[in-house]
Amino acid sequence: MKTRIFATALALATTPALAQDPAATLPQSVGQVAPALEAYANDALFGGEWADETLPARDRALVTFAALMTRQDSTALGSHIELALDAGVTPAEISETITHLAFYTGWGNALAAAEAAAPVFEARGIAAEDLPGADPEFLPLDEEAEAAREENVSGQYGDVSQGVVDNTREVLFRDLWLRPDLAPRDRSLVTVAALIAGGQPEQMTFHLNRAMDNGLTQEEAGAVLSHLAFYAGWPKVFSAMPVAKDVFENRAE
């Protein structure tokens, strides 16, 4: 491993896409307590996953932030918000991701992420007035796709909770998903990442298909799974793999 670690350090120093240095997110205490973990992080994670250009570093930073927010990993959130900003994720996109994932991971997770982001934003001179407000000009609605989604959900669950059906329609798909400061592909990307990190693969079929309809490629989706194995754990990713396999195969037919 030592030879590979040296190669990793060289790759990190010479790869323009990694100029923001994800290795800076690793606390020094890791080397003091778990030297082997530090080696795996530097070699397999930072020099392997982060250096793989199948998924751009900017997307990896956004996926990582979504996973950490889902897991309410407050210790790591601040440094990874800084990493995401340095990797090209805009403050507006961080703000919108927090808002979006409040609906997919829970309000408490969003509040914790906002608490972690506040000092980073303050240090960088990012004020509330620089961020998306409550009433933007919405993106156009795909009426056909929304009608099909609504028919499916209403038909299955209208007798179970009409409130959920109505809020899903009015608050999520006719409002939240149409906000313009996080692109549809990125909304799908963070939603899929959150579902994997939260151990909810049964919800992935719809959202992975939507992500690919919004422009995520199969190769990029595969890279998301590989990346999240480190940040969410191998068991959660292997629980998601059969769902991804089915989606890929069905789309290829």
N, C-alpha and C positions, 0 to 999 in steps of 0.2 A: 504493500500500500504506500510506503514512503516514496517510492519512485513516482507513483501516480500523483501523490500529493504535490510533489515538486512541479510536475507538469500542470497540475491544476492551478497552482499559484501563478505560473507563467501565463496560462490561458486567461485567467482573470485579469491579469495586468495588461494583456494585449488585445482583448476583445472589446471593440467600441461599444457594442450593445450592453456590455456590463460595466460601463464606466462608473455607474452609480454604486457598484460593489455590494452585492447582497450579503457578502460575508461580514459586512459591518453590523449586520443585525444579530450576529451571534455574540452573546454576552461573554466577557472574559472568564467569568466564573465557570463556564462549561469546561474549559481546558484544565482548570484547577480541580474540578470534581470528577469529570469523565473525559479523560484524554482521548479515548477511543471514539466517543461521540463527536468530539471536535474534529477528529480525523475524517470520520464518515461525512460530517457536514461539509468540510472543506473539499473533500474529494468527490463524493457521490452527488451531493446536493448542489453546492455552489459551482463546482467545476464540471459536473455532469448535467443535471437538469437545467440549471440556469444558463448554461452555455449552449444548450441545444436550441438552435434557431427555428425549429419547427413551430414553436410558439414564441412570439417576440417577448423580450424582457418586460415591456410595458404591460402586456397581457398577463404574464406570470405574476407581476407585482399586484395587479388587480385581483387575480384569482386568489393569491395568497391572502390579501387583505380580506376578501370575502370569506375565506375559510376561517381565518382567525377571529373575525367578527362573529361568525356563526358559533364558534366554540367559546365565545366570550373570553378570549385569551388576552386579558388586559395587559399582562406583562409585556407581551410582544407587539401589541397593536401600534404603539407610538412609533417605534423604530420602523415598522413596516409601512406606516403612513408616510413617513419621510422617504423611505425607499421608493414607494409608489410615485410620489411627487417627483423625485429625482429621475425616475424611469420614464416620465412623460405623461402619467395620469394627472389630469388637471384637478385643481381644488374643487371645481364644479362637479367633476365626475366622482370624487371622493364623497362630496356632500350628497349627491344623488344616489350613490351606492348605499350609503347609510340609510337614507330615506326608503329606498326600494326594499332593502333587506329587512327593514322593520316589519314588513308584511310577510316575509318568507322565513324569518328566523325568530321573530318576536320582538316586541317593543323594548324589553330589557336589554337585549343585545345591541339594539340601535342606540340606546341611551349610553351604554358603556362605550361604544365606538365613538360617539360624539364627545364624551368626556376625554377619551384618548386623543382625539383629533384637535380639540380646542387649543392646547398649548403649542402644538405643532403649527397650527394656523396662525396663532398669535405671534410666534417667533418669526414666521415668514411674512408677517404683515398682511395676512389674508383676513379680511373683515367680512361680517355677515352681508353687508351690502354688495360684496363682490360675488356672492353666491346666488344660485337660482332661487327665485321666490316661489310663492304658493300658486301663482296664476300665470304660467307661461303660455305662449301660443303653442297649442298641441300639434304633434305630428298627425298626419292624416291616418284615419282608421281604415284598416282592411275590413270592410263590411262583410265580405263573404266569409273570411276566416273567423271573424268574431261571431257571426251568426251560427256557424257550425259549432264553435266552442260552446256558445250559450245553449244551443239546442241539446248538446250532449250533457252538459252539467245540469241544466234545468230538468231534463228528462230523468236523470238518475237520482238527483238529490233535492228536487223541489219539494217533495213530500217529507224530507228529512229536516231541512232547515232553509226556508225561503230567504231568511236573512243572510245566510252565507251566500246563496245563489245571487241575491240582489247586490250585495257588497262586492262580490267577485266581479260582477258585470260593471257596476257603476264606479267603484273606487279603484279597482285594479286595472281592468282591461279597457275601460273608457276614460281613464284618468292617468293613473300611475305609469302604465306602460307607454303612454303617449307623450310623456314629458321629454323635451328635446335635448336636455343637457347630458344625458347618458344614452348613447346610440343603442338602437334595438339589439344589435349583436352583443353589445357589452351588458345590457340588462339580462339577456339570456345567459351570457357567460357567467355572470356573478350568481344568477339564480341556480344554474346547474352546479357551480362550485359549492354553493351553500347547501344544496340538497345532498351532495356527496359528503361534505364535511359533517352534516347533521345526521348522516345515516338514514336518509329517506329515499332510497333508490326507487321505491314504488311510485314516486312522483316524477321520476326523470323522463319517462317516455315522452310525455307531452313537451316538456321543456327542452330536452335535447333536440327533438324534432324542430321545435320553434327556433332554437339556436342555429341549427343548420339552415333552416329557411331564411334566417336573418344574416347568413353569411359565414358562419363558423364551418370550417372544413372538417372532414373526417379525421385527417391527420392532426389538425389542431385539437380536436376533441380527444383524440388518443393521448396527445401530449398533456392535456389538462389532467387526465386520469393519472398519468405517470408522475406529474408534478405534485398532485394532491396526495399521493401515497406517502410522501414525506411529511406533509403538513396536517393531514387528517388521519393517517395511519393506513397500513396495508389492508386490514380487515374491511374498513369502510369502502375502500376502492374496489376490493374484490367483490363486495356486495353490489357495487354499481356496474361491474364489468359485464355481467349477463344482460343487463338492460341496454347498455351501450351496444353490445354485440347484436341484439335483436333490432335495435334502431338502424344500425348500419346495414344489416342484411335486408331489412324491409325496404330501405330506401334504394338499395341496389337492384331490386326486382323490377 
